[in-house]
Amino acid sequence: MIRTLLILVLFIFCGSFVIWKSNNSYSTTEIPDKLSAYNFFAAPVAEQRPAKDVFSYDLNTPLFSDYAEKLRFVKVPEGKKVMYNDSTVFAFPEGTVLIKTFYFPKDFRDESQGRRLIETRLLIKDGKGWKALPYIWNEEQTDAFLDVAGEQKEVSYVDERGKKQKHAYFIPNSNQCKGCHNRSEELVPIGPSAKQLNGEKEYGAIKENQLQHWQQSGILSGLPELTKIPKAAVWNNLSSGSVEERARIWLDINCAHCHNPHGPAATSGLNLNTSETDPLKLGIYKTPVAAGRGSGNRKFDILPGKPDESILIYRMESNDPGVMMPELGRSVMHKEGVELIKQWIRQMK
């Protein structure tokens, strides 16, 4: 009864349902209760081995989600292709499904010790736009089940320094997804763009550029030469870019989905896209639009050379729901990410 009511709520807010059929077509009547019903993965579904028409991918610098690791996949309908562009997230054809599974290794130093799958989020594009569907994995790790209401899980693991960690992990409800995936009041993907996909990935025993692999697999068209494609730095790889480049891409993926001219935080006047070149719009010597508790009594979003006097750092370090940034998607501070942004601000003159 409770699940039926939750499905009804999703219908009211999203407007329509989608169901995956064997012929890869869609019906706007109902949605599967189990992730396995989509046939995205070979059995057992927890191993996350994609079907032949489902392609895995990585981002050069991913969104931080309370230290969760992610497995990403895309399914493009047969006969359709993604159109390349070098400036925004790709325009995926109707019928595309973006699949993202969040998990925690038992020990980040050695993932062969096993992992715990937490949730799998689907973004499905139908004739009315993108729909977000969250599936939560059961304790037995045999399948994930639709849960539009969201949930809180306690996770525990050994981190990369060998220290035991335990904290809450929040799974957003379907409507909260739009809090981040919002562009001009439409739900859209955040990560899969040319700059983020321009990197190598292992496909079986072969390592190749992801964009070239997509083109060769017939799901991407219009790809130029690799030398002409932008490439995002890897935020924690010193050899992939300067401190500024790595800091800017961290802010781009973690903050710019809201802080851009078309995002829900557009009225702040802060634009954290990597394409922004105006120092003031980046927050340098910029006073907040609305001062208050969120400013921490600091005068500027970014005060060059002084990260601890910058509002940006104050909000990134906070776990207070009325202060913290990002507002959704984290319950703990990303210590390493914050230190990178501090390093960037310290070297400003």
Order of alpha helices (4+ residues) and beta strands (2+ residues): alpha-beta-beta-beta-beta-beta-beta-beta-beta-beta-beta-beta-alpha-beta-beta-alpha-beta-beta-alpha-beta-alpha-alpha-alpha
